[in-house]
Amino acid sequence: MTAFGTTRAEIATALTGVSGVTGYAERPAAVKPGDAWPTLALAERGPGLTFAVSWNITVLLAADEATATARTDALLLDLCAALDPVAYVDTVTPVAVATTAGDLLGLQITTRSE
């Protein structure tokens, strides 16, 4: 496994540690509220073969706005705390994620790791 793959797996494990969230190393084929996964956003090369890496982590919340808002309030601090040992959380942004069954509302958490 590459360093990127290792970090992706560590992020998935950290996400799974949050009640009501299931972390995956990659986006599952069929997604549902509570699913979460990282995608590589940016790998900026530093000295030698080191990289500063930004990840976009998607956390699906619900199909309706009221439930998504309530789940954001309930999960946000726990998600940030769970990710802290693995990657620094820069921003959290509400998103709509297209699925075959229609859009699901969620969060995009942008993080940095080395």
MDTraj code that builds the backbone (N, CA, C; nanometers):
import mdtraj as md
import numpy as np

residues = "MET THR ALA PHE GLY THR THR ARG ALA GLU ILE ALA THR ALA LEU THR GLY VAL SER GLY VAL THR GLY TYR ALA GLU ARG PRO ALA ALA VAL LYS PRO GLY ASP ALA TRP PRO THR LEU ALA LEU ALA GLU ARG GLY PRO GLY LEU THR PHE ALA VAL SER TRP ASN ILE THR VAL LEU LEU ALA ALA ASP GLU ALA THR ALA THR ALA ARG THR ASP ALA LEU LEU LEU ASP LEU CYS ALA ALA LEU ASP PRO VAL ALA TYR VAL ASP THR VAL THR PRO VAL ALA VAL ALA THR THR ALA GLY ASP LEU LEU GLY LEU GLN ILE THR THR ARG SER GLU".split()
xyz = np.array([
    [0.0850, -0.1183, 0.0000],
    [0.0000, 0.0000, 0.0000],
    [0.0889, 0.1238, 0.0000],
    [0.0525, 0.2229, -0.0792],
    [0.1282, 0.3473, -0.0856],
    [0.1001, 0.4329, 0.0377],
    [0.1803, 0.5365, 0.0556],
    [0.1560, 0.6290, 0.1674],
    [0.0180, 0.6919, 0.1555],
    [-0.0230, 0.7241, 0.0319],
    [-0.1565, 0.7811, 0.0121],
    [-0.2637, 0.6805, 0.0515],
    [-0.2438, 0.5545, 0.0123],
    [-0.3388, 0.4494, 0.0479],
    [-0.3458, 0.4276, 0.1978],
    [-0.2315, 0.4364, 0.2641],
    [-0.2285, 0.4218, 0.4097],
    [-0.3062, 0.5341, 0.4763],
    [-0.2836, 0.6575, 0.4325],
    [-0.3558, 0.7709, 0.4902],
    [-0.5056, 0.7584, 0.4626],
    [-0.5405, 0.7173, 0.3417],
    [-0.6820, 0.6988, 0.3066],
    [-0.7462, 0.5963, 0.4012],
    [-0.6767, 0.4865, 0.4292],
    [-0.7278, 0.3838, 0.5208],
    [-0.7376, 0.4380, 0.6636],
    [-0.6395, 0.5176, 0.7064],
    [-0.6431, 0.5771, 0.8408],
    [-0.7607, 0.6730, 0.8552],
    [-0.7883, 0.7493, 0.7511],
    [-0.9035, 0.8409, 0.7535],
    [-1.0322, 0.7603, 0.7654],
    [-1.0445, 0.6533, 0.6866],
    [-1.1650, 0.5690, 0.6922],
    [-1.1849, 0.5114, 0.8315],
    [-1.0777, 0.4651, 0.8931],
    [-1.0859, 0.4094, 1.0285],
    [-1.1279, 0.5170, 1.1282],
    [-1.0701, 0.6358, 1.1159],
    [-1.1060, 0.7463, 1.2066],
    [-1.2538, 0.7817, 1.1921],
    [-1.3045, 0.7873, 1.0701],
    [-1.4450, 0.8201, 1.0465],
    [-1.5375, 0.7157, 1.1070],
    [-1.4994, 0.5887, 1.0971],
    [-1.5809, 0.4803, 1.1513],
    [-1.5912, 0.4893, 1.3030],
    [-1.4964, 0.5567, 1.3664],
    [-1.4996, 0.5752, 1.5110],
    [-1.6062, 0.6727, 1.5582],
    [-1.6717, 0.7418, 1.4659],
    [-1.7776, 0.8375, 1.5013],
    [-1.9115, 0.7643, 1.4927],
    [-1.9894, 0.7729, 1.5985],
    [-2.1186, 0.7049, 1.6036],
    [-2.2075, 0.7472, 1.4870],
    [-2.2610, 0.6489, 1.4146],
    [-2.3503, 0.6763, 1.3028],
    [-2.2803, 0.6984, 1.1702],
    [-2.1466, 0.6847, 1.1689],
    [-2.0693, 0.7061, 1.0461],
    [-1.9921, 0.5782, 1.0138],
    [-1.9911, 0.5422, 0.8861],
    [-1.9109, 0.4300, 0.8376],
    [-1.8104, 0.4850, 0.7384],
    [-1.6831, 0.4728, 0.7716],
    [-1.5775, 0.5230, 0.6844],
    [-1.5348, 0.4191, 0.5836],
    [-1.5058, 0.4639, 0.4641],
    [-1.4556, 0.3796, 0.3563],
    [-1.3306, 0.4456, 0.2993],
    [-1.2376, 0.3648, 0.2500],
    [-1.1174, 0.4193, 0.1879],
    [-1.1484, 0.4817, 0.0520],
    [-1.2549, 0.4343, -0.0123],
    [-1.3003, 0.4886, -0.1406],
    [-1.4519, 0.4958, -0.1389],
    [-1.5089, 0.5755, -0.2275],
    [-1.6549, 0.5870, -0.2343],
    [-1.7164, 0.4508, -0.2669],
    [-1.8106, 0.4051, -0.1841],
    [-1.8776, 0.2787, -0.2140],
    [-1.9639, 0.2912, -0.3400],
    [-1.9913, 0.1799, -0.4054],
    [-2.0731, 0.1810, -0.5269],
    [-2.2141, 0.2305, -0.4971],
    [-2.2712, 0.1858, -0.3877],
    [-2.4034, 0.2308, -0.3439],
    [-2.3848, 0.3027, -0.2113],
    [-2.4238, 0.4303, -0.2064],
    [-2.4016, 0.5102, -0.0860],
    [-2.5330, 0.5372, -0.0145],
    [-2.5196, 0.5655, 0.1154],
    [-2.6368, 0.5955, 0.1986],
    [-2.5954, 0.6929, 0.3077],
    [-2.6911, 0.7585, 0.3727],
    [-2.6558, 0.8473, 0.4831],
    [-2.5715, 0.7738, 0.5880],
    [-2.4684, 0.8416, 0.6341],
    [-2.3749, 0.7838, 0.7303],
    [-2.2461, 0.7371, 0.6654],
    [-2.2459, 0.7186, 0.5328],
    [-2.1240, 0.6786, 0.4631],
    [-2.0298, 0.7979, 0.4504],
    [-1.8993, 0.7701, 0.4561],
    [-1.7986, 0.8758, 0.4461],
    [-1.6730, 0.8190, 0.3805],
    [-1.6060, 0.9002, 0.2995],
    [-1.4855, 0.8552, 0.2310],
    [-1.3994, 0.9747, 0.1919],
    [-1.2673, 0.9544, 0.1838],
    [-1.1771, 1.0609, 0.1400],
    [-1.1477, 1.0505, -0.0094],
    [-1.1217, 1.1650, -0.0711],
    [-1.0657, 1.1695, -0.2060],
    [-0.9491, 1.2669, -0.2044],
    [-0.8489, 1.2349, -0.2811],
    [-0.7317, 1.3202, -0.2894],
    [-0.7695, 1.4518, -0.3558],
    [-0.7405, 1.5638, -0.2906],
    [-0.7699, 1.6955, -0.3468],
    [-0.6454, 1.7583, -0.4080],
    [-0.5295, 1.7409, -0.3414],
    [-0.4062, 1.8038, -0.3871],
    [-0.2884, 1.7336, -0.3209],
    [-0.1860, 1.7049, -0.3989],
    [-0.0596, 1.6543, -0.3454],
    [0.0490, 1.7511, -0.3909],
    [0.1000, 1.8293, -0.2970],
    [0.2003, 1.9309, -0.3282],
    [0.3373, 1.8797, -0.2858],
    [0.4256, 1.8667, -0.3820],
    [0.5562, 1.8087, -0.3544],
    [0.6440, 1.9044, -0.2761],
    [0.7086, 1.8477, -0.1736],
    [0.8041, 1.9222, -0.0933],
    [0.9439, 1.8714, -0.1211],
    [1.0338, 1.8858, -0.0242],
    [1.1709, 1.8386, -0.0435],
    [1.1753, 1.6867, -0.0623],
    [1.2646, 1.6419, -0.1495],
    [1.2796, 1.4981, -0.1720],
    [1.1512, 1.4388, -0.2277],
    [1.1053, 1.3319, -0.1658],
    [0.9821, 1.2659, -0.2096],
    [0.8695, 1.2852, -0.1097],
    [0.8713, 1.3977, -0.0386],
    [0.7638, 1.4256, 0.0569],
    [0.6531, 1.5060, -0.0122],
    [0.5328, 1.4889, 0.0397],
    [0.4183, 1.5605, -0.0146],
    [0.3353, 1.6168, 0.0994],
    [0.2859, 1.7382, 0.0820],
    [0.1805, 1.7917, 0.1674],
    [0.0512, 1.7605, 0.0929],
    [-0.0392, 1.6890, 0.1575],
    [-0.1566, 1.6359, 0.0899],
    [-0.2836, 1.6975, 0.1474],
    [-0.3720, 1.7400, 0.0588],
    [-0.5062, 1.7854, 0.0981],
    [-0.6057, 1.6782, 0.0574],
    [-0.6999, 1.6495, 0.1475],
    [-0.8045, 1.5504, 0.1231],
    [-0.9396, 1.6173, 0.1327],
    [-1.0309, 1.5798, 0.0447],
    [-1.1716, 1.6163, 0.0583],
    [-1.2432, 1.4920, 0.1106],
    [-1.3021, 1.5045, 0.2269],
    [-1.3718, 1.3927, 0.2890],
    [-1.5206, 1.4215, 0.2812],
    [-1.5941, 1.3317, 0.2182],
    [-1.7384, 1.3462, 0.2048],
    [-1.8061, 1.2635, 0.3128],
    [-1.8988, 1.3251, 0.3847],
    [-1.9802, 1.2572, 0.4855],
    [-2.1263, 1.2793, 0.4468],
    [-2.1969, 1.1724, 0.4135],
    [-2.3374, 1.1844, 0.3754],
    [-2.4246, 1.1899, 0.4990],
    [-2.5226, 1.2823, 0.4978],
    [-2.6052, 1.3060, 0.6160],
    [-2.7496, 1.2609, 0.5986],
    [-2.8172, 1.3099, 0.4943],
    [-2.9604, 1.2818, 0.4776],
    [-3.0075, 1.3347, 0.3433],
    [-3.1289, 1.2964, 0.3056],
    [-3.1887, 1.3473, 0.1825],
    [-3.2597, 1.4803, 0.2052],
    [-3.3049, 1.5060, 0.3281],
    [-3.3784, 1.6303, 0.3549],
    [-3.2936, 1.7251, 0.4400],
    [-3.3198, 1.8532, 0.4196],
    [-3.2375, 1.9565, 0.4824],
    [-3.2488, 1.9596, 0.6340],
    [-3.3668, 1.9389, 0.6885],
    [-3.3839, 1.9441, 0.8345],
    [-3.3022, 1.8350, 0.9025],
    [-3.3081, 1.7141, 0.8479],
    [-3.2308, 1.6038, 0.9068],
    [-3.0816, 1.6271, 0.8886],
    [-3.0418, 1.6765, 0.7706],
    [-2.9000, 1.7043, 0.7459],
    [-2.8471, 1.8098, 0.8422],
    [-2.9277, 1.9107, 0.8699],
    [-2.8873, 2.0160, 0.9645],
    [-2.8720, 1.9584, 1.1049],
    [-2.9668, 1.8782, 1.1466],
    [-2.9591, 1.8169, 1.2801],
    [-2.8384, 1.7242, 1.2912],
    [-2.8118, 1.6482, 1.1853],
    [-2.6962, 1.5569, 1.1881],
    [-2.5650, 1.6346, 1.1856],
    [-2.5613, 1.7473, 1.1149],
    [-2.4415, 1.8318, 1.1169],
    [-2.4142, 1.8784, 1.2593],
    [-2.5178, 1.9295, 1.3255],
    [-2.5026, 1.9767, 1.4636],
    [-2.4535, 1.8648, 1.5545],
    [-2.5031, 1.7436, 1.5346],
    [-2.4677, 1.6310, 1.6212],
    [-2.3288, 1.5744, 1.5919],
    [-2.2831, 1.5819, 1.4666],
    [-2.1610, 1.5115, 1.4271],
    [-2.0369, 1.5981, 1.4090],
    [-2.0538, 1.7260, 1.3841],
    [-1.9409, 1.8081, 1.3399],
    [-1.8203, 1.8026, 1.4336],
    [-1.8409, 1.8272, 1.5610],
    [-1.7269, 1.8268, 1.6540],
    [-1.6647, 1.6887, 1.6664],
    [-1.7475, 1.5835, 1.6672],
    [-1.6951, 1.4471, 1.6766],
    [-1.6142, 1.4101, 1.5526],
    [-1.6603, 1.4508, 1.4341],
    [-1.5853, 1.4235, 1.3113],
    [-1.4488, 1.4915, 1.3146],
    [-1.4472, 1.6177, 1.3543],
    [-1.3203, 1.6911, 1.3608],
    [-1.2252, 1.6284, 1.4624],
    [-1.2765, 1.5898, 1.5769],
    [-1.1931, 1.5272, 1.6802],
    [-1.1391, 1.3928, 1.6334],
    [-1.2212, 1.3151, 1.5638],
    [-1.1775, 1.1838, 1.5152],
    [-1.0693, 1.1979, 1.4083],
    [-1.0810, 1.2988, 1.3244],
    [-0.9835, 1.3182, 1.2164],
    [-0.8539, 1.3820, 1.2641],
    [-0.8574, 1.4530, 1.3745],
    [-0.7428, 1.5304, 1.4215],
    [-0.6116, 1.4514, 1.4295],
    [-0.6101, 1.3268, 1.4775],
    [-0.4828, 1.2541, 1.4813],
    [-0.4285, 1.2163, 1.3432],
    [-0.5153, 1.2183, 1.2419],
    [-0.4770, 1.1733, 1.1082],
    [-0.4494, 1.2901, 1.0144],
    [-0.5330, 1.3936, 1.0225],
    [-0.5217, 1.5071, 0.9312],
    [-0.5810, 1.6317, 0.9974],
    [-0.5239, 1.7464, 0.9643],
    [-0.5717, 1.8730, 1.0186],
    [-0.6940, 1.9185, 0.9398],
    [-0.8043, 1.9474, 1.0085],
    [-0.9264, 1.9940, 0.9421],
    [-0.9137, 2.1434, 0.9128],
    [-0.9220, 2.1786, 0.7842],
    [-0.9177, 2.3190, 0.7424],
    [-1.0572, 2.3790, 0.7360],
    [-1.1479, 2.3139, 0.6609],
    [-1.2814, 2.3684, 0.6413],
    [-1.3846, 2.2559, 0.6369],
    [-1.5087, 2.2940, 0.6645],
    [-1.6231, 2.2037, 0.6511],
    [-1.7300, 2.2801, 0.5732],
    [-1.7754, 2.2207, 0.4632],
    [-1.8697, 2.2863, 0.3738],
    [-1.9880, 2.1947, 0.3457],
    [-2.1107, 2.2458, 0.3527],
    [-2.2259, 2.1643, 0.3121],
    [-2.2201, 2.1353, 0.1619],
    [-2.2591, 2.0133, 0.1231],
    [-2.2596, 1.9744, -0.0177],
    [-2.3835, 1.8905, -0.0482],
    [-2.4169, 1.8840, -0.1759],
    [-2.5164, 1.7898, -0.2256],
    [-2.4411, 1.6902, -0.3121],
    [-2.4594, 1.5620, -0.2837],
    [-2.3879, 1.4564, -0.3548],
    [-2.4875, 1.3804, -0.4418],
    [-2.4585, 1.3739, -0.5701],
    [-2.5464, 1.3036, -0.6632],
    [-2.5351, 1.1521, -0.6427],
    [-2.6501, 1.0872, -0.6332],
    [-2.6560, 0.9411, -0.6262],
    [-2.7601, 0.8936, -0.7275],
    [-2.7649, 0.7654, -0.7526],
    [-2.8634, 0.7120, -0.8470],
    [-3.0054, 0.7304, -0.7962],
    [-3.0234, 0.7455, -0.6658],
    [-3.1563, 0.7648, -0.6070],
    [-3.1892, 0.9123, -0.5840],
    [-3.1045, 1.0022, -0.6295],
    [-3.1238, 1.1456, -0.6061],
    [-3.0147, 1.2005, -0.5159],
    [-3.0136, 1.3311, -0.5019],
    [-2.9094, 1.3955, -0.4209],
    [-2.9246, 1.3625, -0.2729],
    [-2.8095, 1.3454, -0.2076],
    [-2.8026, 1.3368, -0.0621],
    [-2.7220, 1.4569, -0.0132],
    [-2.7661, 1.5149, 0.0960],
    [-2.6938, 1.6273, 0.1557],
    [-2.5848, 1.5733, 0.2469],
    [-2.4757, 1.6459, 0.2499],
    [-2.3647, 1.6002, 0.3320],
    [-2.2696, 1.7131, 0.3642],
    [-2.1537, 1.6737, 0.4106],
    [-2.0462, 1.7664, 0.4424],
    [-1.9236, 1.7300, 0.3616],
    [-1.8509, 1.8304, 0.3162],
    [-1.7186, 1.8082, 0.2603],
    [-1.6198, 1.8678, 0.3587],
    [-1.5384, 1.7822, 0.4139],
    [-1.4368, 1.8235, 0.5112],
    [-1.3031, 1.8265, 0.4380],
    [-1.2411, 1.9435, 0.4318],
    [-1.1116, 1.9564, 0.3675],
    [-1.0038, 1.9520, 0.4749],
    [-0.9078, 1.8614, 0.4545],
    [-0.8034, 1.8400, 0.5542],
    [-0.6655, 1.8468, 0.4877],
    [-0.5628, 1.8503, 0.5729],
    [-0.4240, 1.8439, 0.5272],
    [-0.3514, 1.7354, 0.6051],
    [-0.2638, 1.6649, 0.5376],
    [-0.1780, 1.5667, 0.6047],
    [-0.0438, 1.5638, 0.5343],
    [0.0528, 1.4971, 0.5956],
    [0.1864, 1.4839, 0.5331],
    [0.2141, 1.3387, 0.5063],
])
top = md.Topology()
chain = top.add_chain()
for i, resn in enumerate(residues, 1):
    res = top.add_residue(resn, chain, resSeq=i)
    for name in ("N", "CA", "C"):
        top.add_atom(name, md.element.get_by_symbol(name[0]), res)
traj = md.Trajectory(xyz[None], top)
